[in-house]
């Protein structure tokens, strides 16, 4: 069935399918922004000549993960089945309607465990990066760490790619609402990853060039990690709120950067 759906391109003659392809591609790009930010921060630790290679491999891994997950749609859907349940205090029932509907018991699925683990990893990694920048460890250990970091960077990128890809594929399947149209979803993935590959260099250079933007990006990743853990515990935080907060904060920071660029340097002290 999967092979047949891969070869099924009847949707090319359906105008609604083209609309779904455009919408899904745009949505995949938006959902991939946090992936680009994470990859940009990680490859910033690499030597200049290896950064483009790291970004390319990282986004290629993201596309490969999404493709493999799309080929395993039935398995992906089964990840929502509860593995075990945990009791929830009645005071939290209003925030966790799933638990309220099941008499105060919250079912934890494999998807929830993956989201919890991925969210924890994002929070830990981002907090560690912020600590190193604030304490100055990044500069004092940069030379020794950078030489041996390429393999470690790829492993970390691969880990977080799986988390973001899982969320992306589940969103795609839910939006298309027709698991048989695997080819349409794969085309959307290729388009979105292609756009991200084109934009990743500029984004990475911009983040690396402006330390305040890098700190803001790390804060975004902590916010995203918190949202992933909340989702793993069935606390629903609308993604629109998160992306609006990110866009607003970035707009303010861009204004600050422009203002600092126009501010003349202070006059030299007279001796």
C-alpha positions as CSV (number, residue, x, y, z in Angstrom):
1,X,0.0,0.0,0.0
2,X,2.8,2.4,0.8
3,X,4.6,1.7,-2.5
4,X,1.3,2.2,-4.4
5,X,0.7,5.6,-2.6
6,X,4.2,6.7,-3.5
7,X,3.5,6.1,-7.1
8,X,0.0,7.8,-6.8
9,X,0.1,11.2,-8.4
10,X,-3.6,11.6,-9.3
11,X,-3.7,14.6,-7.0
12,X,-1.8,16.5,-9.7
13,X,-5.1,17.0,-11.5
14,X,-6.9,18.2,-8.4
15,X,-6.8,22.0,-7.7
16,X,-7.6,21.4,-4.1
17,X,-4.6,19.2,-3.7
18,X,-2.4,21.9,-5.1
19,X,-3.8,24.3,-2.5
20,X,-3.1,21.7,0.1
21,X,0.5,21.3,-1.2
22,X,1.1,25.0,-1.0
23,X,-0.4,25.3,2.5
24,X,1.4,22.3,3.8
25,X,4.8,23.4,2.3
26,X,4.4,26.8,4.0
27,X,3.4,25.1,7.3
28,X,6.4,22.8,7.1
29,X,8.7,25.8,6.6
30,X,7.2,27.6,9.6
31,X,7.5,24.4,11.7
32,X,11.1,24.0,10.5
33,X,12.2,27.5,11.7
34,X,13.1,26.2,15.2
35,X,15.0,23.3,13.5
36,X,17.1,25.8,11.5
37,X,17.8,27.9,14.6
38,X,19.0,24.9,16.5
39,X,21.2,23.7,13.7
40,X,22.6,27.2,13.2
41,X,23.6,27.4,16.9
42,X,25.2,24.0,16.8
43,X,27.2,24.5,13.6
44,X,28.4,27.9,15.0
45,X,30.8,25.8,17.1
46,X,32.4,24.3,14.0
47,X,35.3,25.8,12.1
48,X,34.2,28.3,9.4
49,X,35.0,25.9,6.6
50,X,32.8,23.1,8.0
51,X,29.7,25.1,8.9
52,X,28.1,25.0,5.4
53,X,28.7,21.2,5.3
54,X,27.2,20.8,8.8
55,X,24.1,22.7,7.8
56,X,23.7,20.7,4.6
57,X,24.1,17.4,6.4
58,X,21.8,18.5,9.2
59,X,19.0,19.5,7.0
60,X,19.5,16.4,4.8
61,X,19.1,14.3,8.0
62,X,15.9,16.2,8.7
63,X,14.5,15.5,5.3
64,X,15.6,11.8,5.5
65,X,13.9,11.5,8.9
66,X,10.7,13.0,7.6
67,X,10.7,10.7,4.6
68,X,11.2,7.6,6.7
69,X,8.4,8.7,9.1
70,X,6.0,9.3,6.2
71,X,6.8,5.8,5.0
72,X,5.7,4.5,8.4
73,X,2.5,6.4,8.8
74,X,0.6,3.5,10.4
75,X,3.4,3.1,13.0
76,X,3.4,6.9,13.6
77,X,-0.3,6.8,14.3
78,X,0.2,3.9,16.7
79,X,2.6,6.1,18.7
80,X,-0.5,7.9,20.1
81,X,-1.7,4.7,21.9
82,X,-1.2,4.9,25.6
83,X,1.5,2.7,27.1
84,X,0.6,3.4,30.8
85,X,-1.4,5.9,32.8
86,X,-0.5,8.3,35.7
87,X,-2.9,9.9,38.2
88,X,-3.5,13.6,37.9
89,X,-4.6,15.9,40.8
90,X,-8.1,17.2,40.4
91,X,-6.8,20.8,40.6
92,X,-5.1,20.2,37.2
93,X,-8.1,18.6,35.5
94,X,-9.3,21.9,33.9
95,X,-5.9,22.3,32.2
96,X,-5.8,18.6,31.2
97,X,-9.2,17.7,29.7
98,X,-7.8,14.3,28.6
99,X,-7.2,13.3,32.2
100,X,-10.6,14.7,33.3
101,X,-12.3,12.6,30.6
102,X,-10.6,9.4,32.0
103,X,-11.4,9.9,35.6
104,X,-8.2,11.6,36.6
105,X,-5.8,9.2,34.8
106,X,-3.5,10.5,32.1
107,X,-2.4,8.1,29.4
108,X,1.2,8.4,28.4
109,X,2.1,7.2,24.8
110,X,5.4,6.7,23.0
111,X,4.8,10.1,21.3
112,X,4.4,11.8,24.7
113,X,7.7,10.2,25.9
114,X,9.5,11.3,22.8
115,X,8.2,14.9,23.2
116,X,9.2,14.9,26.9
117,X,12.7,13.6,26.1
118,X,13.1,16.1,23.2
119,X,11.8,19.0,25.2
120,X,14.2,18.2,28.1
121,X,17.1,17.9,25.6
122,X,16.3,21.3,24.1
123,X,16.0,23.0,27.5
124,X,19.2,21.3,28.8
125,X,21.3,22.1,25.6
126,X,20.1,25.7,25.4
127,X,20.6,26.4,29.1
128,X,24.1,25.0,28.8
129,X,24.9,27.2,25.8
130,X,23.6,30.3,27.7
131,X,25.6,29.4,30.8
132,X,28.8,29.0,28.7
133,X,28.2,32.4,27.0
134,X,27.6,34.2,30.3
135,X,30.5,32.5,32.2
136,X,33.0,32.9,29.3
137,X,33.6,29.1,29.0
138,X,32.8,29.2,25.3
139,X,35.9,31.4,24.5
140,X,38.3,29.7,26.9
141,X,37.6,26.1,25.6
142,X,36.8,26.9,22.0
143,X,40.0,25.7,20.3
144,X,40.1,22.3,21.9
145,X,36.3,21.6,21.6
146,X,35.9,22.8,18.0
147,X,38.4,20.3,16.6
148,X,36.5,17.3,17.9
149,X,33.0,18.7,17.7
150,X,31.8,17.8,14.1
151,X,30.7,14.2,14.9
152,X,29.1,15.3,18.2
153,X,27.3,18.2,16.4
154,X,25.9,15.7,13.9
155,X,24.7,13.4,16.6
156,X,22.9,16.2,18.4
157,X,21.3,17.4,15.1
158,X,20.1,13.9,14.3
159,X,18.5,13.6,17.7
160,X,16.6,16.8,17.5
161,X,15.7,16.2,13.9
162,X,13.8,13.1,15.0
163,X,11.8,15.2,17.5
164,X,10.9,18.0,15.1
165,X,10.3,15.5,12.2
166,X,7.8,13.6,14.3
167,X,5.8,16.7,15.1
168,X,6.0,17.8,11.5
169,X,4.8,14.5,10.0
170,X,1.9,14.2,12.5
171,X,0.9,17.7,11.5
172,X,1.1,16.9,7.8
173,X,-0.9,13.7,8.1
174,X,-3.6,15.5,10.1
175,X,-3.8,18.3,7.7
176,X,-3.9,16.3,4.5
177,X,-6.4,13.9,6.2
178,X,-5.6,11.2,3.7
179,X,-2.7,8.9,4.6
180,X,-2.7,7.4,1.1
181,X,-1.4,10.7,-0.3
182,X,2.2,10.0,0.8
183,X,3.6,11.4,-2.4
184,X,1.9,14.8,-1.8
185,X,3.3,15.0,1.7
186,X,6.8,14.0,0.5
187,X,6.8,16.7,-2.2
188,X,5.8,19.2,0.5
189,X,8.8,18.0,2.6
190,X,11.2,18.3,-0.3
191,X,10.0,21.9,-1.1
192,X,10.2,23.0,2.6
193,X,13.6,21.5,3.2
194,X,14.9,23.0,-0.1
195,X,13.7,26.5,1.0
196,X,15.3,25.9,4.5
197,X,18.6,24.9,2.8
198,X,18.6,28.1,0.8
199,X,17.8,30.2,3.9
200,X,19.9,28.4,6.5
201,X,23.2,30.0,5.5
202,X,21.9,33.6,5.9
203,X,20.1,32.7,9.1
204,X,23.2,31.0,10.6
205,X,25.5,33.9,9.6
206,X,23.1,36.4,11.1
207,X,22.8,34.5,14.4
208,X,26.6,34.1,14.6
209,X,27.3,37.8,13.8
210,X,25.0,39.2,16.5
211,X,25.5,37.7,20.0
212,X,22.2,39.3,21.3
213,X,20.3,37.5,18.5
214,X,22.0,34.2,19.4
215,X,21.0,34.7,23.1
216,X,17.4,35.4,21.9
217,X,17.5,32.3,19.7
218,X,18.6,30.1,22.7
219,X,15.7,31.6,24.7
220,X,13.4,30.6,21.9
221,X,14.7,27.1,22.1
222,X,14.0,26.9,25.8
223,X,10.5,28.2,25.1
224,X,10.0,25.5,22.4
225,X,11.4,22.8,24.7
226,X,9.0,23.8,27.4
227,X,6.1,23.7,24.9
228,X,7.2,20.2,23.8
229,X,7.3,18.9,27.4
230,X,3.9,20.5,28.1
231,X,2.5,18.8,25.0
232,X,4.0,15.5,26.2
233,X,1.9,16.0,29.4
234,X,-1.2,16.9,27.4
235,X,-1.0,20.6,28.3
236,X,-2.1,22.2,25.1
237,X,-0.2,25.5,24.2
238,X,-1.4,26.9,20.8
239,X,1.7,27.1,18.5
240,X,0.4,30.4,17.2
241,X,1.1,32.0,20.6
242,X,4.6,30.7,20.6
243,X,5.4,31.8,17.1
244,X,3.8,35.2,17.7
245,X,6.0,35.7,20.8
246,X,9.1,34.7,18.8
247,X,8.2,37.0,15.9
248,X,7.5,39.9,18.2
249,X,10.7,39.5,20.2
250,X,12.7,39.2,17.0
251,X,11.2,42.3,15.6
252,X,12.1,44.3,18.8
253,X,15.6,42.9,18.7
254,X,16.0,43.9,15.0
255,X,14.9,47.4,15.9
256,X,17.5,47.5,18.7
257,X,20.2,46.3,16.2
258,X,19.3,49.1,13.8
259,X,19.3,51.7,16.6
260,X,22.7,50.5,17.8
261,X,24.0,50.8,14.3
262,X,22.9,54.4,14.0
263,X,24.2,55.4,17.5
264,X,27.5,57.3,17.1
265,X,30.4,56.1,19.2
266,X,31.1,58.1,22.4
267,X,33.7,60.8,22.0
268,X,37.2,60.0,23.1
269,X,38.2,61.1,26.6
270,X,40.3,64.2,26.8
271,X,43.6,63.8,28.6
